Every structure is written in structure tokens, then in C-alpha cells.
Amino acid sequence: MVLSPAQNRLLNIAALIFAAFGLAWVVYLQAIRGTTSGPDFIQVIKSGEITADSVTSIEVVEPPPGYSAFTASEYERLTRLATITDQTTIKEILTALLGARPGQYSQNHPGLQYHVYLKVNCQADFFWLNVKEYQDAKSAVLQVEANNRNALNPNGATLYYLQNYAEVLSLLQQKEK
């Protein structure tokens, strides 16, 4: 079957429209869906809007190998290593996170030593944090990617780091047992 030039143009236009919608859908899924506006978790605790008393629990979650979760069902399927409900421990973790500095700490070929997600559950909302410990020959740092309130998309997170983090790491690893 041979198409006329007019039919060929219509087919090409239809293919371009289909491709544009497909690209828009991918952009929506990767960059927009699951993001929320407002401050991230570190900003919220630094402002005092959320205190340890308003945190009901912190779930220590095993991250998926090789990819990041993007939907509520993907996050809920992940393995919970521990759930922290002790208010003293929650307060200690939040106090340590107050020292988080924005940005990325420069290291030379760091190795990943420890990696967990934290789901901080508040009375009405939640926050996801992606926590990674990196070490190189000269330094060690805890990197925290903090999402906004009720956000699921890790692409919208803000990057922070802690240099003095031994207490936080100890509390998290202790609760995993």
C-alpha cells in the first residue's frame, strides 16, 4: 500500500504528536509526579515547625538495589529494618540533623559505607530522607537528601551533609537489630 504525500504528512504529524505526548508523560513521571511544594524536612526542623514531639515514628527502610522508589506503593513494599518510636531517640536524631549543612561535601572517590531511607512520620504528614554514609581516604560524611512534606519523588529532594554524624549512625544501626 502506497500512501499519498498528504497521507504521509498526516502520518508523520500523528507520530510527532504521539512522541510529544510520550515525552511529556515521561517528564511528568520523573520530574513532577510525587513532588510537593514547601520546605524540606531539614528546613522544617530548623524552623521549629516540627519538633520531636510531633514525630510519631521514624521508619528505617532498606533502599531498593539499583533504583529509587517513586510511588507510594513502591515505598510501602520496601523492607522496614526498624521503626523508631522512642521519643528520646527521635529527639537525638532530630537534634543531630539540625547540624546538617546544605550542599555536597567534596571528597575524592568516596565509597558508600551505609545507605538507608528514613520515613519520618508526623501526626498528619510524612517526610522521606535518603541517608548515605560516604568515606574516602581523608574524610567521612553523612549525606542526607531531604524531601518536602508528603513528597515521594526523590528528584525534588534537597541535598545536605553532616560531618559529625557518629551518634545518628549509631542510633540508626542500633535500632536495626
FENLIN-V258191 format. One record per run of one state. SS is the DSSP state (~ for helix, > for strand, _ for the rest). FROM is the first residue (numbers start at 0). LEN is the number of residues. Records with the same first field share a line. If there is no record, write none. Layout:
SS: FROM-LEN, FROM-LEN
This chain:
_: 0-4, 32-7, 47-4, 61-10, 76-3, 84-2, 97-3, 102-8, 122-3, 135-4, 146-1, 148-5, 156-1, 162-3, 176-1
~: 4-28, 40-7, 51-3, 71-5, 86-11, 153-3, 165-11
>: 39-1, 54-7, 79-5, 100-2, 110-12, 125-10, 139-7, 147-1, 157-5
